[in-house]
Amino acid sequence: MRNRILQFALVFLVAGGIIWGLYQLGYLFYVLTISATVVPLAVIMIIFIENRTAESTIAWFLVLIFLPILGVIIWMMFGRNPRRRRRNRRSHDERMLLKQAIRPVRSLAVSELPPNHLKLANTIRNFGGGGVDVHTASQILTNGNETFPEILRMIRSAKHHVHIQYYIYRNDETGQAIREALIDRLNDGVEVRFMFDGLGSYMLGEGFLKPLREAGAKIAAYDPISSPLFIFTANFRNHRKIVVVDGKIGFTGGLNVGDEYDGKSKKFGFWRDTHLRLEGRAVKELQATFLDDWLYAHLEGSDTWETFAGEGAIDQYFPKHDVETDGAVQLVTSGPTSKDPAIRNALIAAIISAQRSIWISTPYLIPDNETMTLLRLAARAGLDVRILTPGKGDSFTSYYGTRSYFGPLLKDGVKIYTYNRHFIHAKLFLVDGKIAVVGTANMDIRSFVLNYELMAFMYDSESAARLERDFIDDFDVSIQLSSADYVKRPMRFRIFESFSRLISPLL
């Protein structure tokens, strides 16, 4: 790390020296010209030294060559290596102390898992995933009409605390209904911590937050856009969706909070998504994830690790609550500061473990080379590999970027389905009908590397059977693409796909 810092410093020192010297000599025109040349070249040198993927390196080279000044600004906001991001020292210390304090009450083992899934669970654990818990009940919630009423019901039943975290939270009918339920619980003495991503929920203003704050809720924006450091955090977003009630019941999945996610949007109409309800010991892992983010975001508040894990507190936030069930749950989190891309590695391990089938639902399909190769090899080996994507997109580049990967997959026998009933946003993975994965991560490089994400792996549970039924229902209302149809697509679509594919490593 020290050598790399010295290399960066030397590059900028030389560039700065040249520009300063020309300025001193009165050559303003040359100063501007050299600035537009030397600074982008310095950034190109940094990208080269960082040993990024070939796709990412080439994409950034093209941006910096054709848009030198604007390209440098874009790189500062969106191109910095996520591994170099550092959280502040206070939050780092608090988070480490919390992690140490709650270690005795967390599910860290995998030994209770049935032998047929033990190898996969161990692999995921070794790549940074959590332990496996057999004392947690899971329930698939299909779409907003099942999810939001259940979340509201659990909030209204809260006795001690409600913790809420979302990437997007809208100030509309759906968002206000949850706010009013939170205020009602606050009036009865229940603690409420409300956290949202500073960019994803940038429209959530004080007019919405003030009633919550006045009722006693603690509120935090994760890397707010008003921060002077926003230029350095803009590309690293917290994409997690978490609700924890009394440390016993938790929710996560693909749904944000807003009318559009409940099927009330004129633009999208019906919104197909999947959420997950957990009850039992694994909720402690969900709680730990929320509090880790909270101690980072809530810098000016009074909460410390002792608030949640000090004497007398740990039993309130991490209570013993075991539920008898026929399956097992393993939570996996990852983010730009993680040592390894744990979610990406866990999904790759699941692909490798497949014996019969791999079914995937993702709104954005921009896989890395390794994931792409494994899916193609699995199809060639005779496995039933299916990928379900939206028939209509919510953005130009993501829609056509996704379709640019269809050709090689179809050629090798992967079955591609496009959802024909408005928009599908579910992030799902089903292996052999026995291993179900639900969470917040898309099948793309952004979710694997740049966002803070969360996925729940469920082994041999009723949730796997429910997910299989949902997949079949979705396939029935989707269009299966053929290689012949894909080859015949119009030339303008090919151009759109090529352009989107080129910039997809930057997205």
C-alpha positions in Angstrom: 0.0 0.0 0.0 2.8 2.4 0.9 4.5 1.8 -2.5 1.3 2.4 -4.4 0.7 5.7 -2.5 4.2 6.8 -3.4 3.6 5.9 -7.0 0.4 8.0 -7.1 2.1 10.9 -5.3 5.0 10.8 -7.8 2.7 10.9 -10.8 0.8 13.9 -9.5 3.9 15.6 -8.4 5.5 15.4 -11.8 2.2 16.5 -13.5 1.8 19.4 -11.1 5.4 20.5 -11.5 5.0 20.7 -15.3 1.8 22.7 -15.1 3.1 25.1 -12.4 6.3 25.7 -14.4 4.4 26.6 -17.5 2.1 28.9 -15.6 5.0 30.7 -14.0 6.4 31.3 -17.5 3.1 32.9 -18.6 1.9 30.3 -21.0 -1.7 30.1 -19.9 -2.8 28.5 -23.2 -0.2 25.8 -22.7 -1.2 25.4 -19.1 -4.8 24.6 -20.1 -3.7 22.3 -22.9 -1.2 20.4 -20.8 -3.7 20.2 -18.0 -6.2 18.5 -20.3 -3.4 16.1 -21.3 -1.3 15.4 -18.3 -4.0 15.0 -15.7 -6.0 12.4 -17.6 -2.7 10.6 -18.3 -2.0 10.6 -14.6 -5.4 9.1 -13.9 -4.8 6.5 -16.6 -1.5 5.6 -14.9 -3.3 5.2 -11.6 -5.9 2.9 -13.2 -3.1 0.9 -14.9 -1.3 0.5 -11.6 -4.4 -0.7 -9.8 -4.6 -3.9 -12.0 -8.3 -3.7 -12.7 -10.1 -6.1 -15.0 -9.4 -5.6 -18.7 -13.0 -4.5 -19.4 -12.9 -1.8 -16.7 -9.4 -0.6 -17.7 -10.3 -0.2 -21.4 -13.6 1.5 -20.7 -12.0 4.1 -18.4 -9.1 4.6 -20.9 -11.7 5.5 -23.7 -13.6 7.9 -21.4 -10.4 9.7 -20.4 -9.1 9.9 -23.9 -12.2 11.2 -25.6 -13.5 13.3 -22.6 -10.3 14.3 -20.8 -11.5 17.0 -18.4 -15.0 15.6 -17.9 -13.6 12.1 -17.7 -11.4 13.0 -14.7 -14.4 14.4 -12.8 -16.4 11.3 -13.6 -13.5 9.1 -12.5 -13.2 11.0 -9.2 -16.9 10.4 -8.5 -17.3 6.9 -9.9 -14.0 5.4 -10.8 -12.0 5.2 -7.7 -11.0 1.7 -6.5 -13.5 0.7 -3.9 -10.9 -1.3 -2.0 -9.2 2.0 -1.2 -12.2 3.5 0.5 -11.8 3.9 4.3 -14.5 4.6 6.9 -13.8 7.1 9.6 -11.8 6.0 12.7 -14.6 6.5 15.2 -17.1 4.3 13.3 -14.4 1.7 12.6 -13.5 1.4 16.3 -17.2 1.3 17.4 -18.0 -1.4 14.8 -15.1 -3.6 15.8 -16.1 -3.3 19.5 -19.7 -4.2 18.6 -18.6 -7.2 16.5 -16.4 -8.5 19.4 -19.1 -8.0 22.0 -21.8 -9.8 20.1 -19.7 -12.7 18.9 -20.8 -15.1 21.6 -24.5 -14.7 20.6 -24.1 -15.0 16.8 -24.5 -18.1 14.6 -21.0 -18.7 13.4 -21.0 -22.5 12.9 -22.1 -24.6 10.0 -21.9 -28.0 11.7 -25.7 -28.3 12.2 -26.3 -28.3 8.5 -27.2 -31.6 6.7 -24.2 -33.2 5.0 -25.5 -32.6 1.4 -25.1 -28.9 1.8 -22.2 -28.8 4.2 -19.4 -28.2 1.6 -21.2 -25.3 0.0 -22.0 -23.6 3.4 -18.4 -24.0 4.5 -17.1 -22.5 1.2 -19.4 -19.5 1.7 -18.4 -19.2 5.3 -14.7 -19.2 4.3 -15.4 -16.4 1.8 -16.9 -14.1 4.5 -20.4 -15.4 4.8 -22.2 -15.9 8.1 -22.8 -19.1 9.9 -25.7 -21.4 9.2 -28.7 -21.4 11.5 -31.3 -24.2 11.8 -33.4 -22.3 14.3 -34.8 -19.7 11.9 -38.1 -19.8 10.0 -38.1 -18.2 6.6 -41.2 -17.0 4.6 -41.2 -15.8 1.0 -43.3 -12.7 0.4 -44.2 -12.2 -3.2 -44.7 -8.6 -4.4 -45.7 -5.6 -2.4 -49.2 -6.7 -1.6 -47.8 -9.5 0.6 -44.7 -7.6 1.9 -45.9 -4.2 3.1 -48.9 -5.4 5.1 -46.7 -7.9 6.9 -44.0 -5.3 7.6 -46.7 -2.9 9.0 -48.2 -5.7 11.1 -44.9 -6.5 12.7 -44.0 -2.8 13.3 -47.4 -2.4 15.1 -46.5 -5.4 17.3 -43.1 -4.0 18.3 -42.4 -3.9 22.1 -38.8 -2.6 22.3 -37.4 -1.4 19.0 -37.8 -1.1 15.2 -34.8 -0.7 13.0 -35.4 0.3 9.3 -32.9 0.7 6.5 -33.7 1.2 2.8 -31.9 2.3 -0.4 -35.0 4.1 -1.7 -37.7 5.4 0.5 -40.5 7.5 -1.1 -42.6 10.2 0.5 -45.9 8.8 -0.8 -48.8 6.8 0.4 -46.8 3.7 1.1 -43.9 5.5 2.8 -46.2 7.6 4.9 -48.2 4.6 6.1 -45.0 3.1 7.5 -44.0 6.4 9.0 -47.3 6.7 10.8 -46.9 3.2 12.2 -43.5 4.1 13.5 -44.8 7.3 15.1 -47.5 5.3 16.8 -44.9 2.9 18.3 -42.7 5.9 19.3 -45.6 7.3 21.2 -45.8 4.0 23.2 -42.1 4.2 24.1 -40.7 1.9 21.4 -37.2 2.9 20.0 -37.1 3.6 16.3 -33.9 3.9 14.2 -34.5 5.0 10.6 -31.7 4.9 8.1 -31.8 5.5 4.3 -29.2 5.8 1.6 -28.2 9.5 1.0 -28.3 9.2 -2.8 -31.1 6.6 -3.4 -33.4 8.6 -1.1 -32.1 12.0 -1.8 -35.7 13.3 -2.3 -36.6 12.4 1.3 -36.7 15.9 2.8 -37.2 17.3 6.2 -40.9 17.7 5.6 -41.2 13.9 5.8 -38.6 13.3 8.5 -39.6 16.1 10.9 -42.7 14.2 12.4 -40.5 11.2 12.9 -37.8 13.2 14.6 -40.2 15.1 16.8 -41.7 11.8 17.9 -38.3 10.6 19.1 -36.9 8.6 16.2 -33.2 8.5 15.5 -32.5 9.2 11.9 -29.4 8.8 9.7 -28.6 9.3 6.0 -25.9 6.9 4.8 -23.3 9.0 2.9 -25.7 12.0 2.3 -25.3 14.0 -0.9 -24.9 17.2 1.2 -21.6 15.9 2.6 -18.5 17.6 1.3 -17.0 14.1 0.8 -19.9 13.1 -1.4 -17.7 13.2 -4.5 -15.7 10.4 -3.0 -18.6 8.3 -1.9 -21.1 8.8 -4.7 -20.3 5.5 -6.4 -20.4 3.3 -3.2 -24.1 3.1 -2.2 -25.9 1.1 0.5 -28.3 -1.0 -1.4 -29.5 -3.0 1.6 -33.2 -3.2 2.7 -33.5 -4.3 6.3 -36.3 -4.2 8.9 -35.7 -5.6 12.4 -38.4 -5.8 15.0 -37.4 -6.5 18.6 -34.4 -8.5 17.4 -36.7 -11.4 16.7 -38.2 -10.8 13.3 -36.5 -9.4 10.3 -37.2 -8.6 6.6 -34.9 -8.2 3.6 -35.2 -8.6 -0.2 -35.7 -6.6 -3.3 -38.5 -4.2 -2.4 -37.8 -0.6 -1.5 -40.5 1.6 0.0 -42.8 3.5 -2.4 -46.1 3.3 -4.3 -44.3 2.0 -7.4 -43.1 -1.0 -5.5 -46.7 -1.8 -4.5 -47.8 -1.7 -8.1 -49.3 1.8 -8.1 -47.0 3.4 -10.6 -48.4 4.5 -14.0 -44.9 4.1 -15.6 -44.3 0.5 -14.4 -47.8 -0.7 -13.5 -47.5 -4.2 -11.9 -44.2 -4.5 -10.0 -42.9 -8.1 -9.6 -40.6 -8.5 -6.6 -39.7 -10.8 -3.8 -39.1 -10.1 -0.1 -38.2 -12.4 2.8 -39.4 -12.6 6.4 -37.1 -14.2 8.9 -37.9 -15.2 12.5 -35.4 -16.7 14.9 -31.7 -16.8 15.5 -30.5 -15.6 12.1 -32.2 -12.3 12.8 -29.2 -11.6 15.0 -27.1 -11.5 11.8 -29.6 -9.1 10.2 -29.4 -6.9 13.3 -25.6 -7.0 13.3 -25.6 -5.8 9.7 -28.0 -3.0 10.4 -26.0 -1.8 13.5 -22.7 -2.0 11.6 -24.1 0.4 9.0 -25.8 2.5 11.7 -22.6 3.1 13.7 -21.0 4.4 10.5 -23.9 6.6 9.4 -25.0 8.0 12.8 -21.9 9.9 13.5 -23.3 12.8 15.6 -25.6 10.6 17.7 -25.2 9.2 21.1 -25.3 5.5 20.1 -22.2 3.5 20.7 -21.4 -0.2 20.7 -22.4 -0.3 24.4 -25.9 1.0 23.5 -26.5 -2.3 21.8 -24.1 -4.8 23.4 -23.3 -3.3 26.8 -24.4 -4.7 30.1 -28.2 -5.3 30.0 -28.5 -4.2 26.4 -27.4 -7.2 24.5 -30.5 -9.2 25.6 -32.7 -6.5 24.3 -31.1 -6.2 20.8 -29.9 -9.8 20.4 -32.5 -11.8 22.4 -32.6 -15.6 22.4 -35.4 -16.5 20.0 -35.2 -20.0 18.4 -37.8 -21.3 16.1 -38.1 -24.9 15.1 -38.0 -25.4 11.3 -37.1 -27.9 8.6 -34.5 -25.8 6.9 -31.4 -23.6 7.5 -30.5 -20.0 6.8 -27.1 -18.4 6.0 -26.7 -14.7 5.5 -24.0 -13.2 3.3 -23.1 -9.5 3.2 -20.5 -7.7 1.1 -19.5 -4.2 0.1 -16.7 -2.0 -1.3 -14.7 -2.2 1.9 -15.0 -6.0 2.1 -11.8 -8.1 1.8 -13.5 -10.4 -0.7 -16.7 -10.0 -2.8 -18.5 -12.5 -0.6 -21.8 -12.4 -2.3 -20.3 -12.9 -5.8 -18.1 -15.7 -4.5 -21.1 -17.4 -2.7 -23.2 -17.3 -5.9 -20.3 -18.8 -7.9 -19.9 -21.5 -5.3 -23.6 -22.3 -5.6 -23.3 -22.5 -9.4 -20.4 -25.0 -9.0 -22.4 -27.1 -6.6 -25.4 -27.5 -8.9 -26.3 -31.0 -10.0 -29.6 -30.5 -11.8 -30.7 -26.9 -12.3 -29.8 -23.2 -11.8 -32.6 -20.7 -12.0 -31.8 -17.0 -11.8 -34.0 -13.9 -11.7 -32.3 -10.5 -11.9 -33.3 -7.1 -13.2 -29.8 -6.3 -14.3 -27.5 -9.0 -15.8 -23.9 -7.7 -16.2 -21.8 -10.6 -15.0 -18.0 -10.8 -14.8 -16.1 -13.2 -17.0 -15.9 -16.0 -14.4 -19.7 -16.0 -13.6 -20.5 -15.9 -17.3 -18.2 -18.8 -18.1 -19.6 -20.9 -15.3 -23.2 -20.4 -16.4 -22.3 -21.4 -20.0 -20.3 -24.4 -18.8 -23.2 -25.5 -16.6 -25.6 -25.4 -19.6 -23.2 -27.3 -21.8 -22.9 -29.9 -19.1 -26.6 -30.5 -19.4 -27.9 -28.6 -16.4 -31.2 -26.7 -16.7 -29.9 -23.1 -16.6 -32.6 -20.4 -16.8 -32.2 -16.7 -16.5 -35.3 -14.4 -16.1 -34.9 -10.7 -16.9 -37.3 -7.8 -17.4 -39.1 -7.5 -20.7 -38.9 -3.7 -20.3 -36.1 -1.8 -18.5 -36.1 1.0 -16.0 -33.0 2.5 -17.7 -31.5 2.5 -21.2 -28.0 1.3 -20.4 -29.0 -1.4 -17.9 -31.7 -2.8 -20.3 -29.5 -3.0 -23.4 -26.4 -3.8 -21.3 -28.2 -6.9 -20.0 -29.3 -8.0 -23.5 -25.8 -7.7 -24.8 -24.9 -10.9 -22.8 -27.7 -13.0 -24.2 -26.0 -14.2 -27.4 -23.2 -16.4 -25.9 -25.6 -17.7 -23.2 -28.2 -18.7 -25.7 -25.6 -20.3 -27.9 -24.5 -22.6 -25.1 -28.0 -23.7 -24.1 -28.9 -21.2 -21.3 -32.7 -20.5 -21.4 -33.4 -16.8 -21.4 -36.8 -15.5 -20.4 -38.0 -11.9 -20.6 -40.8 -11.0 -18.2 -43.9 -10.0 -20.2 -46.0 -8.6 -17.3 -44.6 -5.1 -16.8 -41.4 -5.0 -14.7 -39.6 -7.7 -12.6 -37.1 -6.5 -9.9 -36.7 -9.8 -7.9 -33.2 -10.9 -7.1 -33.5 -14.7 -6.8 -31.3 -17.8 -7.2 -32.5 -21.4 -7.0 -30.2 -24.4 -7.2 -31.5 -27.9 -7.7 -34.8 -26.8 -6.2 -33.2 -27.1 -2.8 -31.0 -24.0 -2.2 -32.9 -20.7 -2.4 -31.3 -17.3 -2.4 -33.2 -14.0 -1.9 -31.8 -10.6 -1.2 -30.8 -7.2 -2.5 -28.0 -8.0 -4.9 -28.4 -7.9 -8.7 -26.4 -10.2 -10.9 -24.1 -7.4 -11.9 -20.6 -6.0 -11.2 -22.1 -3.0 -9.2 -23.8 -5.3 -6.7 -20.8 -7.6 -6.5 -18.2 -4.9 -5.9 -19.5 -1.3 -5.4 -22.7 -1.6 -3.3 -23.3 -2.7 0.2 -25.6 -5.8 -0.3 -27.2 -8.6 1.6 -28.3 -12.1 0.5 -30.0 -14.9 2.4 -29.2 -18.5 1.5 -31.9 -21.0 2.5 -31.2 -24.8 2.5 -34.0 -27.4 2.2 -36.7 -25.1 3.5 -40.3 -24.6 2.5 -39.1 -21.3 1.1 -37.2 -23.1 -1.6 -40.4 -24.9 -2.6 -42.3 -21.7 -2.6 -39.6 -20.0 -4.7 -39.7 -22.8 -7.3 -43.5 -22.3 -7.6 -43.0 -18.6 -8.1 -40.3 -19.2 -10.7 -42.7 -21.5 -12.7 -45.5 -18.8 -12.5 -43.0 -16.2 -13.8 -41.8 -18.4 -16.6 -45.5 -18.9 -17.7 -46.0 -15.2 -18.2 -42.6 -14.6 -19.8 -41.3 -15.0 -23.4 -38.5 -17.5 -23.9 -35.9 -16.1 -26.4 -34.3 -18.3 -29.0 -31.0 -17.9 -30.7 -32.7 -17.4 -34.0 -34.9 -14.6 -32.7 -31.9 -12.9 -31.0 -29.8 -13.0 -34.2 -32.6 -11.4 -36.1 -32.9 -8.3 -33.8 -32.7 -4.9 -35.5 -29.4 -3.3 -36.2 -30.3 -0.3 -33.9 -30.7 -2.8 -31.0 -27.2 -4.2 -31.7 -25.7 -0.7 -31.6 -27.5 0.1 -28.4 -26.3 -3.2 -26.9 -22.7 -2.6 -28.0 -22.6 0.9 -26.5 -24.2 -0.2 -23.2 -21.8 -3.2 -23.1 -18.9 -0.9 -23.5 -19.8 1.4 -20.6 -21.2 -1.4 -18.4 -18.0 -1.7 -16.4 -18.4 2.0 -15.4 -22.0 1.6 -14.2 
